[in-house]
Amino acid sequence: MNSVSDEYTGRSFTIWASLSLLIQSFVSPILGKGVNELGDTIGFNIILIVSLIMIIFLFFINRSKNISYDYIKVQRGEANE
């Protein structure tokens, strides 16, 4: 996936932030009901486990060299201009 050009950065950030808020508005009530039904300890343990899995997943994505940012290419002299 290519990075977004500078003139569209604000627009793309707004889209991603809006999608994040939309997802949160649906997930939060479901998660809250689940925590109420299962109990505090089990609910928070589930949240903790899912968060740790996401952090590990993002760590491995970041370690793979499949994601490259334009400023890194510019620093290396690989930018196509």
Secondary structure, 3 states (H helix, E strand, C coil): CCCCCHHHHHHHHHHHHHHHHHHHHHHHHHHHHHHHHHCHHHHHHHHHHHHHHHHHHHHHHHHCCCCCCHHHHHHHCCCCC
